Amino acid sequence: MLFQLLRLAFKNAFRHKLRTGLTVLGLTVAILSFGLLRTVVDAWHAGVDAASDSRLITRNSVSLVFFLPLHYADKVRQVPGVHEVGYATWFGGIYIEEKNFFPNFAIDGEHFLNLYPEFVIAEEERKAFLRDKQGAVVGRKLAKRFGWKVGDVVPLRGTIFPGTWSFVVRAIYDGAKPNTDTSQFMFHWSLLDDTVRKSMPRRGGYVGWLMVGIDNPQDSAQVARNIDRVFKNSLAETLTETEKAFQQGFVAMTGAIVMAIEVVSFVVIAIIMAVMANTMIMAARERSGEYATLKALGFGPGFLAALIFAESLAICALGGAFGVALTFPVARAFAKEMEAFLPVFLVSDTTIAMQWLAALAIACAAAAIPAWRAARVKIVDGLRSVG
């Protein structure tokens, strides 16, 4: 019985090939668009998702644009629960022209790399970077983007720190996980500080923020309060938060955009749901006589409802399969165009699951009304209907 039901549903689905083909095309575009929009949302939150629970960020309480004295790092190391402290400063350099944007900042080499084990670097390259004051560490994706190799000299034009700065690529790091950002450029803070002290002595000895490694992630709130208490009523009070909260602060700046994308992704599904419902209602109306005949032959209302649901599921499954399959190549092409702004652009398993659930929801919602009508149709009224 099940095989016969599926066979009949499949034949019904393709009785009007043009109408079914256009519906499948619409479903494919809708499921593809839904998947891409959800992937954009995931990419926007990639930094938050990749954040570690065992790291805190300490910055100036007023704003991130205000720096902290370097000696704060030594005081933070003395706070109970802290096992390592590094620091970094946003550099904001430009490679050749403005469109070649990528994150670049000065770091406290050894401590920074210890705090970020997800940056996988060959031991020889790591040692070479730590030895060379002009050395730089670049991510694999960034290196591929510009064709850089170990030993290449990379000039950056400073915006916050004027001048042309030259760096030697000493290490290329890979990500320990698929969502690790490998599009960053890092160099020694000591090089930046030495140069700044010569031209702008008052700006020397300051860092943008501190990265704090803690022993127990469950104590993060208490450790953060203890750190901020050390610098209370100082000239540069601090705000310490988890790395995830720090990243969420950047996402919150564009919260309205992210929300708009999320809304649009579900609007797309709602529109194609209406289109699919119209297709199924038209098909059911055309077959009123057939349903009445089946009832006369002894098939119950449940069989008719199941037949319509099976037809709807067949059409949506086909459109969903095409949409999901196209999501991967289209996402790869999109990632190449947007890698400067969305460095981590991966289609997640959750997104794929949501695409299939959306296809299932469309199928069920579109079949509900025609299935209800077909189950209630009277044999006499159905046999009287024409078309």
Secondary structure, 3 states (H helix, E strand, C coil): CHHHHHHHHHHHHCCCHHHHHHHHHHHHHHHHHHHHHHHHHHHHCHHHHHCCCCEEEEEECCCCCCCEECCHHHHHHCCCCEEEEEEEEECCCECCCCCCCCCEEEECHHHHHHHCCCEECCHHHHHHHHHCCCEEEEEHHHHHHHCCCCCCEEEEEECCCCEEEEEEEEEEEEECCCCCCCCCEEEEHHHHHHHHHHHCHHHCCEECEEEEEECCHHHHHHHHHHHHHHCCCCCCCEEEEEHHHHHHHHHHHCHHHHHHHHHHHHHHHHHHHHHHHHHHHHHHHHCHHHHHHHHHCCCCHHHHHHHHHHHHHHHHHHHHHHHHHHHHHHHHHHHHHHCCCCCCCCCCHHHHHHHHHHHHHHHHHHHHHHHHHHHHCCHHHHHHCCC
